[in-house]
Amino acid sequence: MTSNTHIAKQVCTFFSTSNRLVFRHKMSHEIESLKKKLVVIRDDRRFHLEEHHGDAHAVYNRAVRDTHSFVSKGEVVIGREGDIMKILQLLLDTKSDHKSVSVVNIVGHGGLGKTTLALLVFNDEKVEKHFDLKIWVCVCDANFDVRLLVEKIIKSISNNEKVENCEMELLQKSLREKISGKRYLLVLDDLWNENRELWLKLKDLLLNGIDGSRIIVTTRSMVVARITKTTLEPYLLGKLDDDESWSLFKKMAFTEGQEPNNSSIIQIGKEIVKKCKGIPLARRTIGRMPYSKDRETEWLSFHKTEFSKISQDDSDILPTLKFSYDCLTSNLKQCFAYCNLFPKDHSIEVENLINLWMAQGFIKLSDATQSLDDIGREYFMKLYWRSFFQEVEEDEFGNIIYCKMHDLMHDLALQVSGVK
């Protein structure tokens, strides 16, 4: 009996060991298979995602964009005359503002002409006479480096003074001395920083100017406008109307801006202008298309094609809009790219959109006290504040219940999703 029991134990041990070996072998194969799938996903980079956490650490992959303050004499921007007058009024009117330094925010998504508008007011004759000191600094970086910005400001004031190896104590003294007792105008072009504490560190160093000093901030983000706002409300830069858009298109696309004689080309051109939906840079993108022997055929082909399928230079519309996408966190990139599934000009129900994001697993909880609905709403508002959605409809409590995507944003969603 003892012998039989011993044999039974050996058999059980054998099968147990055998099962464990089979299980390990099977798991090994499954892990290898999963690794291969992950490698494919990594190499594909369909949504151009990189792992990071929180807005302050958003990865910002793009070529460095550097703007300057020069504008050619007599330069005009079609359709922006009213905007220029309103910004000038905000800069030159000191009666309603008792703060020594006020911020004028110019807000709008990429391609609307925020920098061009700032350039034109910066170089206006009345501005030249009103301010003792004018400073232009291109920020264009999500990594808001106060020291670097102070260096840039000092260089702009002092015509490239060498300050790279100075301690921060010397830098702040130099900056405050240079603006002390002066009414200055500082342009911070293309500001992305949404960290209020970092902004306040820079702002504190800029309070030495006299009453009427102004800081112009151009930004795509209402979050930036909210944290930099003083007493003046942000200036929301709108789209051009149809007549202004057609005038701008003619200037870019035809010799000396003259309207062509061919009625077919005029009709196709106006249809293309409608497709651009009020975005000046979109018209410039098309206007820079190379001349061909048969422009009618070329434009007709373009009119039937998505922007996402058109060859683009770095300065064209989709690469410009993609800067905003590159600055998003990974989860927000997923949520935005997913929106390519909606038809163009579709009225999106926000609650339904958030539920779809939840079903896809895009919404992540940082702690147990949060709800997926609340985080989903937070994701939506972050995208809305960064101009990824527009034409919103609110309920009686001010909650956004419907929205749309601009056609160009939809094309961008198609592009970053890898949809052919």
Contacts in CASP RR format, 6 or more apart in sequence:
PFRMAT RR
TARGET T0000
AUTHOR 0000-0000-0000
METHOD contacts of the structure
MODEL  1
MTSNTHIAKQVCTFFSTSNRLVFRHKMSHEIESLKKKLVVIRDDRRFHLE
EHHGDAHAVYNRAVRDTHSFVSKGEVVIGREGDIMKILQLLLDTKSDHKS
VSVVNIVGHGGLGKTTLALLVFNDEKVEKHFDLKIWVCVCDANFDVRLLV
EKIIKSISNNEKVENCEMELLQKSLREKISGKRYLLVLDDLWNENRELWL
KLKDLLLNGIDGSRIIVTTRSMVVARITKTTLEPYLLGKLDDDESWSLFK
KMAFTEGQEPNNSSIIQIGKEIVKKCKGIPLARRTIGRMPYSKDRETEWL
SFHKTEFSKISQDDSDILPTLKFSYDCLTSNLKQCFAYCNLFPKDHSIEV
ENLINLWMAQGFIKLSDATQSLDDIGREYFMKLYWRSFFQEVEEDEFGNI
IYCKMHDLMHDLALQVSGVK
46 417 0 8 1.000
46 418 0 8 1.000
47 333 0 8 1.000
47 334 0 8 1.000
47 337 0 8 1.000
47 416 0 8 1.000
47 417 0 8 1.000
48 61 0 8 1.000
48 325 0 8 1.000
48 326 0 8 1.000
48 333 0 8 1.000
48 416 0 8 1.000
49 330 0 8 1.000
49 333 0 8 1.000
49 334 0 8 1.000
50 59 0 8 1.000
50 61 0 8 1.000
50 330 0 8 1.000
51 330 0 8 1.000
52 58 0 8 1.000
52 59 0 8 1.000
52 329 0 8 1.000
52 330 0 8 1.000
53 329 0 8 1.000
54 329 0 8 1.000
55 194 0 8 1.000
55 329 0 8 1.000
55 382 0 8 1.000
56 194 0 8 1.000
56 195 0 8 1.000
58 142 0 8 1.000
58 327 0 8 1.000
58 328 0 8 1.000
58 329 0 8 1.000
59 326 0 8 1.000
59 327 0 8 1.000
60 141 0 8 1.000
60 142 0 8 1.000
60 143 0 8 1.000
60 192 0 8 1.000
60 326 0 8 1.000
60 327 0 8 1.000
61 326 0 8 1.000
62 322 0 8 1.000
62 323 0 8 1.000
62 326 0 8 1.000
63 314 0 8 1.000
64 140 0 8 1.000
64 141 0 8 1.000
65 138 0 8 1.000
65 140 0 8 1.000
65 190 0 8 1.000
65 323 0 8 1.000
66 138 0 8 1.000
66 140 0 8 1.000
67 115 0 8 1.000
67 119 0 8 1.000
67 136 0 8 1.000
67 138 0 8 1.000
67 140 0 8 1.000
67 189 0 8 1.000
67 190 0 8 1.000
68 136 0 8 1.000
68 138 0 8 1.000
69 119 0 8 1.000
69 122 0 8 1.000
69 123 0 8 1.000
69 134 0 8 1.000
69 136 0 8 1.000
69 187 0 8 1.000
71 119 0 8 1.000
71 120 0 8 1.000
71 122 0 8 1.000
71 123 0 8 1.000
75 120 0 8 1.000
77 84 0 8 1.000
77 113 0 8 1.000
77 116 0 8 1.000
77 117 0 8 1.000
77 120 0 8 1.000
77 280 0 8 1.000
78 240 0 8 1.000
78 244 0 8 1.000
78 247 0 8 1.000
78 248 0 8 1.000
78 251 0 8 1.000
79 240 0 8 1.000
79 244 0 8 1.000
79 247 0 8 1.000
79 248 0 8 1.000
80 113 0 8 1.000
80 116 0 8 1.000
80 117 0 8 1.000
80 120 0 8 1.000
83 117 0 8 1.000
83 235 0 8 1.000
83 237 0 8 1.000
84 117 0 8 1.000
84 120 0 8 1.000
84 121 0 8 1.000
84 124 0 8 1.000
86 235 0 8 1.000
87 104 0 8 1.000
87 106 0 8 1.000
87 117 0 8 1.000
87 118 0 8 1.000
87 121 0 8 1.000
87 216 0 8 1.000
87 235 0 8 1.000
88 121 0 8 1.000
88 124 0 8 1.000
88 126 0 8 1.000
88 127 0 8 1.000
90 104 0 8 1.000
90 214 0 8 1.000
90 232 0 8 1.000
90 235 0 8 1.000
91 104 0 8 1.000
91 121 0 8 1.000
91 127 0 8 1.000
91 130 0 8 1.000
91 185 0 8 1.000
91 214 0 8 1.000
91 216 0 8 1.000
92 126 0 8 1.000
92 127 0 8 1.000
92 130 0 8 1.000
94 211 0 8 1.000
94 212 0 8 1.000
97 211 0 8 1.000
97 212 0 8 1.000
97 231 0 8 1.000
97 232 0 8 1.000
98 211 0 8 1.000
99 211 0 8 1.000
99 212 0 8 1.000
99 230 0 8 1.000
99 231 0 8 1.000
100 207 0 8 1.000
100 209 0 8 1.000
100 210 0 8 1.000
100 211 0 8 1.000
100 212 0 8 1.000
100 213 0 8 1.000
101 203 0 8 1.000
101 206 0 8 1.000
101 207 0 8 1.000
101 209 0 8 1.000
101 212 0 8 1.000
101 213 0 8 1.000
101 214 0 8 1.000
101 215 0 8 1.000
101 230 0 8 1.000
102 212 0 8 1.000
102 213 0 8 1.000
102 214 0 8 1.000
102 215 0 8 1.000
102 230 0 8 1.000
102 231 0 8 1.000
102 232 0 8 1.000
103 214 0 8 1.000
103 215 0 8 1.000
103 216 0 8 1.000
103 217 0 8 1.000
103 228 0 8 1.000
103 229 0 8 1.000
103 230 0 8 1.000
103 232 0 8 1.000
104 214 0 8 1.000
104 215 0 8 1.000
104 216 0 8 1.000
104 217 0 8 1.000
104 232 0 8 1.000
104 235 0 8 1.000
105 217 0 8 1.000
105 218 0 8 1.000
105 219 0 8 1.000
105 224 0 8 1.000
105 225 0 8 1.000
105 228 0 8 1.000
105 229 0 8 1.000
105 232 0 8 1.000
105 234 0 8 1.000
105 235 0 8 1.000
106 114 0 8 1.000
106 117 0 8 1.000
106 118 0 8 1.000
106 216 0 8 1.000
106 217 0 8 1.000
106 218 0 8 1.000
106 219 0 8 1.000
106 234 0 8 1.000
106 235 0 8 1.000
106 237 0 8 1.000
107 114 0 8 1.000
107 219 0 8 1.000
107 220 0 8 1.000
107 221 0 8 1.000
107 222 0 8 1.000
107 224 0 8 1.000
107 225 0 8 1.000
107 234 0 8 1.000
107 235 0 8 1.000
107 236 0 8 1.000
107 237 0 8 1.000
108 114 0 8 1.000
108 219 0 8 1.000
108 220 0 8 1.000
108 236 0 8 1.000
108 237 0 8 1.000
108 238 0 8 1.000
108 387 0 8 1.000
109 220 0 8 1.000
109 321 0 8 1.000
109 324 0 8 1.000
109 386 0 8 1.000
109 387 0 8 1.000
109 388 0 8 1.000
109 406 0 8 1.000
109 409 0 8 1.000
110 220 0 8 1.000
110 279 0 8 1.000
110 281 0 8 1.000
110 320 0 8 1.000
110 321 0 8 1.000
110 323 0 8 1.000
110 324 0 8 1.000
110 387 0 8 1.000
111 279 0 8 1.000
111 280 0 8 1.000
111 281 0 8 1.000
111 282 0 8 1.000
111 317 0 8 1.000
111 320 0 8 1.000
111 321 0 8 1.000
112 237 0 8 1.000
112 238 0 8 1.000
112 239 0 8 1.000
112 279 0 8 1.000
112 280 0 8 1.000
112 281 0 8 1.000
113 237 0 8 1.000
113 280 0 8 1.000
113 281 0 8 1.000
114 218 0 8 1.000
114 219 0 8 1.000
114 220 0 8 1.000
114 237 0 8 1.000
115 189 0 8 1.000
115 190 0 8 1.000
115 218 0 8 1.000
116 280 0 8 1.000
117 218 0 8 1.000
117 237 0 8 1.000
118 187 0 8 1.000
118 189 0 8 1.000
118 216 0 8 1.000
118 218 0 8 1.000
121 127 0 8 1.000
121 216 0 8 1.000
122 134 0 8 1.000
122 136 0 8 1.000
122 185 0 8 1.000
122 187 0 8 1.000
122 216 0 8 1.000
127 134 0 8 1.000
127 185 0 8 1.000
128 134 0 8 1.000
130 183 0 8 1.000
131 183 0 8 1.000
131 184 0 8 1.000
131 185 0 8 1.000
131 213 0 8 1.000
131 214 0 8 1.000
132 181 0 8 1.000
132 182 0 8 1.000
132 183 0 8 1.000
132 184 0 8 1.000
133 157 0 8 1.000
133 178 0 8 1.000
133 179 0 8 1.000
133 182 0 8 1.000
133 183 0 8 1.000
133 184 0 8 1.000
133 185 0 8 1.000
134 184 0 8 1.000
134 185 0 8 1.000
135 153 0 8 1.000
135 156 0 8 1.000
135 157 0 8 1.000
135 184 0 8 1.000
135 185 0 8 1.000
135 186 0 8 1.000
135 187 0 8 1.000
136 156 0 8 1.000
136 187 0 8 1.000
136 189 0 8 1.000
137 149 0 8 1.000
137 152 0 8 1.000
137 153 0 8 1.000
137 156 0 8 1.000
137 186 0 8 1.000
137 187 0 8 1.000
137 188 0 8 1.000
137 189 0 8 1.000
138 189 0 8 1.000
138 190 0 8 1.000
139 149 0 8 1.000
139 188 0 8 1.000
139 189 0 8 1.000
139 190 0 8 1.000
139 191 0 8 1.000
139 192 0 8 1.000
139 193 0 8 1.000
140 189 0 8 1.000
140 190 0 8 1.000
140 192 0 8 1.000
141 192 0 8 1.000
142 192 0 8 1.000
142 193 0 8 1.000
142 327 0 8 1.000
144 192 0 8 1.000
144 193 0 8 1.000
144 195 0 8 1.000
144 198 0 8 1.000
144 199 0 8 1.000
144 202 0 8 1.000
146 198 0 8 1.000
146 201 0 8 1.000
146 202 0 8 1.000
147 168 0 8 1.000
147 171 0 8 1.000
149 188 0 8 1.000
149 202 0 8 1.000
150 168 0 8 1.000
150 171 0 8 1.000
150 172 0 8 1.000
150 175 0 8 1.000
150 202 0 8 1.000
150 205 0 8 1.000
151 163 0 8 1.000
151 164 0 8 1.000
151 171 0 8 1.000
153 175 0 8 1.000
153 186 0 8 1.000
154 161 0 8 1.000
154 163 0 8 1.000
154 171 0 8 1.000
154 174 0 8 1.000
154 175 0 8 1.000
154 178 0 8 1.000
155 161 0 8 1.000
155 163 0 8 1.000
157 178 0 8 1.000
157 179 0 8 1.000
158 178 0 8 1.000
163 171 0 8 1.000
163 174 0 8 1.000
166 174 0 8 1.000
172 205 0 8 1.000
175 205 0 8 1.000
175 206 0 8 1.000
176 205 0 8 1.000
176 208 0 8 1.000
179 206 0 8 1.000
179 208 0 8 1.000
179 209 0 8 1.000
179 213 0 8 1.000
180 208 0 8 1.000
180 209 0 8 1.000
181 208 0 8 1.000
181 209 0 8 1.000
181 210 0 8 1.000
182 209 0 8 1.000
182 210 0 8 1.000
182 213 0 8 1.000
183 209 0 8 1.000
183 210 0 8 1.000
183 211 0 8 1.000
183 212 0 8 1.000
183 213 0 8 1.000
184 209 0 8 1.000
184 213 0 8 1.000
184 214 0 8 1.000
185 213 0 8 1.000
185 214 0 8 1.000
185 215 0 8 1.000
185 216 0 8 1.000
186 206 0 8 1.000
186 213 0 8 1.000
186 214 0 8 1.000
186 215 0 8 1.000
186 216 0 8 1.000
187 215 0 8 1.000
187 216 0 8 1.000
187 218 0 8 1.000
188 215 0 8 1.000
188 216 0 8 1.000
188 217 0 8 1.000
188 218 0 8 1.000
189 218 0 8 1.000
190 218 0 8 1.000
190 219 0 8 1.000
191 217 0 8 1.000
191 218 0 8 1.000
191 219 0 8 1.000
191 224 0 8 1.000
191 228 0 8 1.000
192 219 0 8 1.000
192 220 0 8 1.000
192 221 0 8 1.000
192 224 0 8 1.000
192 327 0 8 1.000
193 199 0 8 1.000
193 224 0 8 1.000
194 221 0 8 1.000
194 223 0 8 1.000
194 224 0 8 1.000
194 227 0 8 1.000
195 227 0 8 1.000
196 227 0 8 1.000
199 227 0 8 1.000
199 228 0 8 1.000
203 228 0 8 1.000
206 213 0 8 1.000
206 215 0 8 1.000
215 228 0 8 1.000
217 224 0 8 1.000
217 225 0 8 1.000
217 228 0 8 1.000
219 225 0 8 1.000
220 324 0 8 1.000
220 386 0 8 1.000
220 387 0 8 1.000
221 385 0 8 1.000
221 386 0 8 1.000
221 387 0 8 1.000
222 234 0 8 1.000
222 385 0 8 1.000
222 386 0 8 1.000
223 382 0 8 1.000
223 385 0 8 1.000
223 386 0 8 1.000
225 234 0 8 1.000
226 234 0 8 1.000
239 277 0 8 1.000
239 278 0 8 1.000
239 279 0 8 1.000
240 248 0 8 1.000
240 278 0 8 1.000
240 279 0 8 1.000
240 280 0 8 1.000
241 278 0 8 1.000
242 273 0 8 1.000
242 274 0 8 1.000
245 273 0 8 1.000
245 276 0 8 1.000
245 278 0 8 1.000
245 283 0 8 1.000
246 270 0 8 1.000
246 273 0 8 1.000
248 280 0 8 1.000
248 283 0 8 1.000
248 284 0 8 1.000
249 269 0 8 1.000
249 272 0 8 1.000
249 273 0 8 1.000
249 276 0 8 1.000
249 283 0 8 1.000
249 286 0 8 1.000
249 287 0 8 1.000
250 257 0 8 1.000
250 258 0 8 1.000
250 259 0 8 1.000
251 257 0 8 1.000
252 283 0 8 1.000
252 284 0 8 1.000
252 286 0 8 1.000
252 287 0 8 1.000
252 288 0 8 1.000
253 269 0 8 1.000
253 286 0 8 1.000
253 287 0 8 1.000
253 289 0 8 1.000
254 260 0 8 1.000
259 266 0 8 1.000
260 266 0 8 1.000
262 296 0 8 1.000
264 296 0 8 1.000
265 295 0 8 1.000
265 296 0 8 1.000
265 299 0 8 1.000
268 296 0 8 1.000
268 299 0 8 1.000
268 300 0 8 1.000
268 303 0 8 1.000
269 299 0 8 1.000
269 303 0 8 1.000
271 303 0 8 1.000
272 286 0 8 1.000
272 299 0 8 1.000
272 302 0 8 1.000
272 303 0 8 1.000
273 283 0 8 1.000
275 303 0 8 1.000
275 407 0 8 1.000
276 282 0 8 1.000
276 283 0 8 1.000
276 286 0 8 1.000
276 408 0 8 1.000
277 406 0 8 1.000
277 407 0 8 1.000
277 408 0 8 1.000
279 317 0 8 1.000
279 406 0 8 1.000
279 408 0 8 1.000
281 316 0 8 1.000
281 317 0 8 1.000
281 320 0 8 1.000
282 307 0 8 1.000
282 317 0 8 1.000
282 408 0 8 1.000
284 316 0 8 1.000
284 317 0 8 1.000
285 307 0 8 1.000
285 310 0 8 1.000
285 312 0 8 1.000
285 316 0 8 1.000
285 317 0 8 1.000
286 302 0 8 1.000
288 313 0 8 1.000
288 316 0 8 1.000
289 298 0 8 1.000
289 302 0 8 1.000
292 298 0 8 1.000
302 310 0 8 1.000
306 411 0 8 1.000
306 414 0 8 1.000
307 317 0 8 1.000
307 318 0 8 1.000
307 407 0 8 1.000
307 408 0 8 1.000
307 411 0 8 1.000
308 318 0 8 1.000
308 411 0 8 1.000
308 412 0 8 1.000
308 414 0 8 1.000
308 415 0 8 1.000
308 419 0 8 1.000
310 318 0 8 1.000
312 318 0 8 1.000
312 319 0 8 1.000
313 319 0 8 1.000
317 408 0 8 1.000
318 408 0 8 1.000
318 411 0 8 1.000
318 412 0 8 1.000
318 415 0 8 1.000
321 408 0 8 1.000
321 409 0 8 1.000
321 412 0 8 1.000
322 412 0 8 1.000
322 415 0 8 1.000
322 416 0 8 1.000
324 386 0 8 1.000
324 387 0 8 1.000
324 388 0 8 1.000
325 333 0 8 1.000
325 336 0 8 1.000
325 412 0 8 1.000
325 416 0 8 1.000
328 336 0 8 1.000
328 383 0 8 1.000
328 386 0 8 1.000
331 362 0 8 1.000
331 363 0 8 1.000
331 364 0 8 1.000
331 379 0 8 1.000
332 379 0 8 1.000
332 382 0 8 1.000
332 383 0 8 1.000
333 416 0 8 1.000
334 357 0 8 1.000
334 360 0 8 1.000
334 362 0 8 1.000
335 357 0 8 1.000
335 362 0 8 1.000
335 363 0 8 1.000
335 379 0 8 1.000
335 380 0 8 1.000
335 383 0 8 1.000
336 383 0 8 1.000
336 388 0 8 1.000
336 413 0 8 1.000
336 416 0 8 1.000
337 413 0 8 1.000
337 416 0 8 1.000
337 417 0 8 1.000
338 356 0 8 1.000
338 357 0 8 1.000
338 360 0 8 1.000
338 362 0 8 1.000
338 413 0 8 1.000
338 417 0 8 1.000
339 348 0 8 1.000
339 353 0 8 1.000
339 405 0 8 1.000
339 410 0 8 1.000
339 413 0 8 1.000
340 410 0 8 1.000
340 413 0 8 1.000
340 414 0 8 1.000
340 417 0 8 1.000
340 419 0 8 1.000
342 348 0 8 1.000
342 405 0 8 1.000
342 410 0 8 1.000
344 405 0 8 1.000
344 407 0 8 1.000
344 410 0 8 1.000
345 404 0 8 1.000
345 407 0 8 1.000
346 404 0 8 1.000
346 405 0 8 1.000
347 393 0 8 1.000
347 402 0 8 1.000
347 403 0 8 1.000
347 404 0 8 1.000
348 389 0 8 1.000
348 402 0 8 1.000
348 403 0 8 1.000
348 404 0 8 1.000
348 405 0 8 1.000
349 401 0 8 1.000
349 402 0 8 1.000
350 377 0 8 1.000
350 380 0 8 1.000
350 400 0 8 1.000
350 401 0 8 1.000
350 402 0 8 1.000
350 403 0 8 1.000
351 401 0 8 1.000
353 380 0 8 1.000
354 363 0 8 1.000
354 373 0 8 1.000
354 376 0 8 1.000
354 377 0 8 1.000
354 379 0 8 1.000
354 380 0 8 1.000
357 363 0 8 1.000
357 376 0 8 1.000
357 379 0 8 1.000
358 372 0 8 1.000
358 373 0 8 1.000
358 376 0 8 1.000
362 379 0 8 1.000
363 372 0 8 1.000
363 375 0 8 1.000
363 376 0 8 1.000
363 379 0 8 1.000
364 375 0 8 1.000
365 372 0 8 1.000
365 375 0 8 1.000
380 389 0 8 1.000
380 400 0 8 1.000
381 400 0 8 1.000
383 389 0 8 1.000
384 392 0 8 1.000
384 400 0 8 1.000
384 403 0 8 1.000
388 405 0 8 1.000
388 409 0 8 1.000
389 403 0 8 1.000
389 404 0 8 1.000
389 405 0 8 1.000
389 409 0 8 1.000
390 403 0 8 1.000
390 404 0 8 1.000
390 405 0 8 1.000
390 406 0 8 1.000
391 403 0 8 1.000
391 404 0 8 1.000
392 400 0 8 1.000
392 402 0 8 1.000
392 403 0 8 1.000
393 400 0 8 1.000
393 401 0 8 1.000
393 402 0 8 1.000
393 403 0 8 1.000
394 400 0 8 1.000
394 401 0 8 1.000
395 401 0 8 1.000
405 413 0 8 1.000
END
